[in-house]
Amino acid sequence: MSRRQTLALLAVVGVCIALYLTLYKIGVIGVLSCSIGSCETVNTSRWSMLLGLPIAAWGLAAYVALLLLAMVGSGEAHESSIPIARTIVALSAWSVLFSAFLTYQELFVIRAICIWCVSSALLWVVIFALSVADLRAVSRAE
């Protein structure tokens, strides 16, 4: 499995997490399954919305964008594309920073942790590390 295929697989995991949280926030799911932490406290706080959309929906959009970039980048025509590699690094770097900000809000403002949110934040860290490795490999190959 190539790095970009692995990124696509990780994006699918992220889509599942973000979709679950989005469906909760818009009222499709009544209660969150949260074995550790206070997911409902976090997901009903004022920090759970941005520009009229659930934070989870923004995460869902980022994961879908990553999935599309990784899938296109896995094709023969684009497997050594530096612009795609750079775009994935930029998307994942932004997502790590935004996730860090949200985790700070959970810990020090809301004073509650959502295991799904923390899982997503950690997933973005792994995605970022893999995307940097992909960019380095593609840059060396050129």
C-alpha positions as CSV (number, residue, x, y, z in Angstrom):
1,M,0.0,0.0,0.0
2,S,1.4,3.4,-1.0
3,R,1.6,6.4,1.4
4,R,-1.2,8.1,-0.4
5,Q,-3.4,5.0,-0.2
6,T,-2.7,4.9,3.5
7,L,-3.7,8.6,3.7
8,A,-6.9,7.7,1.9
9,L,-7.6,4.9,4.4
10,L,-6.9,7.3,7.3
11,A,-9.2,9.9,5.7
12,V,-12.0,7.3,5.6
13,V,-11.5,6.7,9.4
14,G,-11.7,10.4,9.9
15,V,-14.8,10.7,7.7
16,C,-16.5,8.1,10.0
17,I,-15.6,10.0,13.2
18,A,-16.6,13.4,11.8
19,L,-19.8,12.1,10.2
20,Y,-20.8,10.5,13.5
21,L,-20.3,13.8,15.4
22,T,-22.0,15.9,12.7
23,L,-25.0,13.6,12.8
24,Y,-25.2,14.0,16.5
25,K,-24.9,17.8,16.3
26,I,-27.7,18.1,13.7
27,G,-30.0,15.9,15.8
28,V,-30.0,12.7,13.7
29,I,-28.3,10.7,16.6
30,G,-29.9,11.2,20.0
31,V,-27.0,10.2,22.3
32,L,-23.3,9.9,21.7
33,S,-21.5,6.7,22.6
34,C,-18.7,8.0,24.7
35,S,-16.9,5.6,27.0
36,I,-14.3,8.1,28.2
37,G,-14.9,11.8,28.8
38,S,-17.9,14.1,28.4
39,C,-18.6,14.1,24.6
40,E,-22.1,15.7,25.0
41,T,-20.7,18.5,27.1
42,V,-18.1,19.3,24.4
43,N,-20.5,18.9,21.5
44,T,-23.1,21.1,23.0
45,S,-20.7,23.9,24.1
46,R,-20.5,27.2,22.3
47,W,-17.2,26.0,20.8
48,S,-19.0,23.2,18.8
49,M,-20.2,25.7,16.1
50,L,-18.2,27.8,13.6
51,L,-19.8,30.2,11.1
52,G,-23.2,28.5,11.6
53,L,-21.9,25.0,11.0
54,P,-20.9,22.3,13.5
55,I,-17.2,22.0,14.0
56,A,-17.5,18.3,13.1
57,A,-18.9,19.3,9.7
58,W,-15.8,21.4,9.0
59,G,-13.7,18.3,10.0
60,L,-15.9,16.2,7.7
61,A,-15.1,18.5,4.8
62,A,-11.4,18.4,5.6
63,Y,-11.4,14.6,5.7
64,V,-13.4,14.4,2.4
65,A,-10.9,16.8,0.8
66,L,-8.0,14.7,2.0
67,L,-9.7,11.5,0.8
68,L,-10.2,13.1,-2.7
69,L,-6.6,14.4,-2.8
70,A,-5.1,11.1,-1.7
71,M,-7.2,9.1,-4.2
72,V,-6.3,11.4,-7.1
73,G,-2.7,11.4,-5.9
74,S,-2.6,7.6,-5.9
75,G,-3.2,7.4,-9.6
76,E,-0.3,6.8,-12.0
77,A,-0.6,10.2,-13.5
78,H,-0.3,12.0,-10.2
79,E,1.7,9.7,-7.9
80,S,4.7,11.9,-8.1
81,S,2.8,15.2,-8.0
82,I,4.5,17.7,-5.8
83,P,1.5,20.1,-5.8
84,I,-0.8,17.4,-4.5
85,A,1.8,16.4,-1.9
86,R,2.1,20.1,-0.8
87,T,-1.6,20.5,-0.7
88,I,-2.0,17.5,1.5
89,V,0.7,18.7,3.9
90,A,-1.0,22.2,4.1
91,L,-4.4,20.7,4.7
92,S,-3.1,18.4,7.4
93,A,-0.9,21.1,9.0
94,W,-3.9,23.4,9.3
95,S,-6.0,20.6,10.7
96,V,-3.4,19.7,13.3
97,L,-3.2,23.4,14.4
98,F,-7.0,23.8,14.5
99,S,-7.4,20.5,16.4
100,A,-4.8,21.7,18.9
101,F,-6.8,24.9,19.4
102,L,-10.0,22.9,19.9
103,T,-8.2,20.5,22.3
104,Y,-7.0,23.5,24.3
105,Q,-10.6,24.7,24.4
106,E,-11.8,21.3,25.7
107,L,-9.1,21.2,28.4
108,F,-9.0,24.7,29.7
109,V,-12.3,26.4,28.7
110,I,-15.0,23.7,28.5
111,R,-13.2,21.6,31.1
112,A,-14.4,18.4,29.4
113,I,-12.9,16.0,26.9
114,C,-14.6,14.2,24.0
115,I,-12.8,11.0,23.1
116,W,-14.0,11.3,19.5
117,C,-12.5,14.8,19.2
118,V,-9.2,13.7,20.7
119,S,-9.2,10.7,18.4
120,S,-9.7,13.0,15.4
121,A,-6.9,15.3,16.6
122,L,-4.5,12.4,17.0
123,L,-5.5,11.1,13.6
124,W,-4.6,14.4,12.1
125,V,-1.1,14.2,13.7
126,V,-0.6,10.8,12.1
127,I,-1.9,12.1,8.8
128,F,0.4,15.1,9.0
129,A,3.5,13.0,9.7
130,L,2.7,10.7,6.8
131,S,2.0,13.6,4.5
132,V,5.4,15.1,5.3
133,A,7.0,11.8,4.5
134,D,5.1,11.6,1.3
135,L,6.3,15.2,0.3
136,R,9.9,14.3,1.1
137,A,9.7,11.1,-1.0
138,V,8.1,12.8,-3.9
139,S,10.6,15.7,-3.8
140,R,13.6,13.4,-3.7
141,A,12.2,11.4,-6.7
142,E,12.1,14.5,-8.9
